[in-house]
């Protein structure tokens, strides 16, 4: 069994709606240990979505926890969004 197969099985237990809470939490901890042990073995793509309501000014605190490349990509997206929001504010 490959590391990816093992991770898939552990995550399947973690997200199974029928799993007990303690089982799900234990599976998430196991998945985290697997990825930390050999991070290059798992290609974890960061997916994010920003939903903005421009009618309401909002303060957002962001913490990115993951691989440096994924966090850098997230930061670029967030910086782009902030720049866009500021440009719309100047138009108003």
C-alpha positions in Angstrom: 0.0 0.0 0.0 1.4 3.4 -1.0 1.5 6.3 1.4 -1.2 8.1 -0.7 -3.5 5.0 -0.4 -3.0 4.9 3.4 -3.7 8.7 3.6 -6.9 8.2 1.6 -8.1 5.5 3.9 -7.3 7.5 7.0 -9.1 10.5 5.6 -12.1 8.4 4.6 -12.5 7.4 8.3 -12.1 11.0 9.4 -14.9 12.3 7.1 -17.2 9.4 7.4 -20.5 10.8 8.8 -21.0 7.5 10.7 -17.7 7.7 12.5 -17.7 8.5 16.2 -16.1 11.8 17.1 -13.1 10.3 18.8 -12.5 8.0 15.8 -12.7 11.0 13.4 -10.3 13.1 15.5 -7.9 10.2 15.9 -7.9 9.7 12.1 -7.3 13.4 11.5 -4.3 13.3 13.9 -3.0 10.2 12.1 -3.4 11.9 8.7 -1.5 14.9 10.0 1.3 12.6 11.2 1.5 10.8 7.9 1.8 14.1 5.9 4.4 15.6 8.4 6.5 12.5 8.2 7.0 12.7 4.4 5.4 15.9 3.1 6.8 15.6 -0.4 5.0 12.3 -0.9 1.7 14.0 -0.8 0.8 16.6 -3.3 -1.7 18.7 -1.3 -3.2 21.4 -3.4 -4.4 24.4 -1.6 -7.9 25.4 -2.7 -9.5 28.5 -1.5 -12.5 30.6 -2.2 -13.1 34.2 -1.3 -16.7 35.5 -1.1 -17.0 39.2 -0.6 -19.9 41.5 0.2 -18.6 44.9 -0.8 -21.6 46.6 0.9 -20.2 45.8 4.3 -16.7 46.7 5.3 -15.0 43.7 7.0 -11.9 43.0 8.9 -10.3 39.7 8.2 -7.6 37.9 10.1 -5.9 35.2 8.1 -3.6 32.4 9.2 -2.1 30.1 6.6 -0.9 26.8 7.9 0.7 24.5 5.4 3.5 24.2 3.0 5.4 27.3 2.2 4.6 27.2 -1.5 0.9 26.8 -0.8 0.9 29.6 1.7 2.8 31.9 -0.7 0.2 31.1 -3.4 -2.6 31.9 -0.9 -0.9 35.2 0.1 -0.7 36.2 -3.6 -4.4 35.6 -4.1 -5.3 37.5 -0.9 -3.0 40.4 -1.8 -4.7 40.5 -5.2 -8.1 40.5 -3.6 -7.2 43.3 -1.2 -5.8 45.4 -4.1 -9.1 44.9 -6.0 -11.2 45.8 -3.0 -9.2 49.0 -2.5 -9.6 49.9 -6.2 -13.4 49.6 -5.9 -13.4 51.7 -2.8 -11.6 54.5 -4.6 -14.2 54.4 -7.4 -17.1 55.0 -5.0 
